[in-house]
Each structure stands twice: as C-alpha cells, then as structure tokens.
Amino acid sequence: MCLTTDGASNMTLCSTMMEIRQSHCIAQALNLVVKKSMKLTPGLEEVRTKARGIATHFRTSIVARERLLCLQKQMGAPCAKLIQEVETRWNSTLDMLQRLYKQREPVGAALAYLQTDISPLTSNQYASIGQCIALLAPLKEATVELSAEKHVSGSKIIPMVKMLRHTIAAKQRQLTDDTARILGKHLLGLMHEKLGNYELAGQHALATLLDPRFKTMGFCNPTNQQNAIKKLIAETATVIRQQSPAPSHDETPSTSEDAPSVSDSSGLWDLLDTQVFEKRTVRSVSADATVETTRYLAEPNIPRSEDPLKYWVKHKHVYPHLFVLSRNLLCIPASSVPCEHVFSKAGEIVSTKRKRLNPNTVEKIVFLNKNQ
C-alpha cells in the first residue's frame, strides 16, 4: 500500500503513523519548480505583471472586450478571451502568456484604440514571452500526463523527469533572449534539486523497472539504475520465499548412510545439516530471482503506446514473481490530482442547502458524478 500526497508535514506524519509508504505528488513538485523559477527570473516578473493588468482590463471592461472581439474578427484571429493568471491554479501563468502571445496583434490594436492607462507589452517582451513559452510548455504536458487516473502513471515519473531535463536543456541552447535563458537555467537547477530524489525512492525506481516500456532506459544516473536492479532482485527473492512452502523436518538433509546410527539418533549433526540446508536454499532463491529479473530486463522494451498491464497479464506465467511485484507497484498513482478532483466534487455536492444528505447518498452521488 502507498499513499500519494503533497509534501505537507501533516501528510508525512499521517503516513508514518499508519505505517504506509508515502509517495510525493509529482504534479505539485513540478508546479513548485515552475513557480520558484519564474519568481527567480526578474524580467519575467515584469512581463507577468503587465500581462495580468492587460488580462484584467479586457475581462472586466465590456467596452474593451467588445472592441477586442471586433478586431479579432477583422484580423482573422481566433475569437478567444484573455486568460487571467490564478495563483492556486497550476499552469495558469503559461495559459495566460500563451493566449496573450497568440492575440498580441488584436490586443495591441485594441489598447491603442481605447487609449487606456494600461501599459502594453513591447515587441522585445513578446519575443521573450515566446521563448519562455517554449520552455514552460513541456512542463505543462508532463503535469497533465502524470495526473492521469485511467492509465499507469507512477512508473512514468523517473523517465518523464529525464525527458524534461533533456528537452529543456536542448531548448535552452537555442534561446537568444536573456530572460528566457535565466528561466531555463533556474528550471534545470531546481529540477535537479527537487526531482532528483525520485530515482532513490524505492517504489518509483522499482515501478520504472517493472514497466516494460521503460525498464532501465528511464534512469538518469547509472548508479541509481544498478541499485534499483539489486533492489528488484531482492524483492523478487522475497516473493519467492513467501510463495515457497516451508520445509518440513523430513526435507532436511540427513546424514550419510555410512555414518553410525548412533549419530542419527542423538542428533549430533542436526545443527550443521540445518545450516547447510538453509544456505543452499538462500542461494537457490537468490539465483532464481536473479535469473528471472535478468531474463525480463534482457527482453526488448515494448512501444510506449502499449499498455504495461496487458503485458503483465500476458507474461504472468513467464515471470510469475515479477508479476506479483508489478501488481503492487504499477498501481501507485504519480499524483494526488484525481483524489483532489473527487474532494472538489464532493464539496460542490454537499453545499449549505444539502448539508443534511445521508453519507451513503453523498457517496453514491460523488461516484456517479465522477464516473459519468
């Protein structure tokens, strides 16, 4: 069992008291990386302040909104409202900047026509926004994919972090704007600082190895990869021991037939025989676990578009002990977003006017709303 939560101390204490493994929500971790990186980028803070002012003006003024709509139609631009940044909503800054960047021509024309005190963004600032969007877009895509609730997501964390670092580093080398370069530098630094520990977390590393789409290819650090393989072999050996029947007294190797019968009756060699038997058993279990794990890892990876759960159903008799581990580890969600959606839905249902609803009725209504 594993509890996927945010990094709050009360949730950590809860998992400790309940003696349940804890997994930190990767979506929240990515959001914190983005927010801190943007705050550490001075030029971007000025752009965000201006963008918020423009979005607020067009969302609150009917005259400005109608003028923008008219200019959008005249210029052949999509008729879309500007998006306002919300502190508590993930990726809302990116959404605001993307919408403003796409609508920069009609927005600029509308501001010039309206002659307001709103300070428009300059051409250099729009160029900076365009390059910052290129850096932030992969992080939003990763957040959305890792927040899925109908597909395996926990095993994607380590490969996704690796791909994010690779993608942002590649994009940063092509940047020409100083603000975007600073943002890219902070993103890479904070990802290394905040997300590097996921390779060290036992359940995430094992889940990545047990996902036939990734296996060992998802790790950034070769040392962490080798440690994860050793851990997987040890866990497989534990499963083998748990599934093996306990040896009876009759199975313990007896002494040689040529030995005097008095030795057998007195139990002179019992301790040594038991120790030899246990050592042989341990070696056999460890060898079986190593062989099964090595065979599995040596197989070619399946395409990323395929379902790893279907793979394990098909291969449960080929790798029976790894199959047991895969059932326990691939079900761990990467984020707590699905649970938060359920709580938000429950908050909408149990309103002031409906506070006397029976708990069983609330549970059924939430289930129906969530699965409609």
Buried (B, 14 or more C-beta within 10 A) or exposed (E): EBBBBBEEEEBBEBBEEEEEBBBBBBBBBBBBBBBBBBEBBEBBEBBBEBBBBBBBBBEEBEEBBEBBBBBBEEEEBEEEEBBBBEEEEBBBBBBBBBBBBBBBBBBBBBBEEBEBEBEBBEEEBBBBBBBBBBBBBBBBBBBEBBBBBEEBBBBBBBBBBBBBBEBBEEBBEEBEBEBBBBBBBBBBBBBEEBBBEBBEBBBBBBBBBBBBBBBBEBBBBEEBBEBBBEBBBEBBBBBBBEEEEEEEEEEEEEBEEEEEEEEBEEEBBBEEBBEEBEEEBEEEBBEBBBEBBEEBBEEEBBEEEEEBBEBBEEBBEEBEBBBBBBBBBBBBBBBBBBBBEBEEBBEEBBEEEEEEBEEEEBEEBBEEEEEE
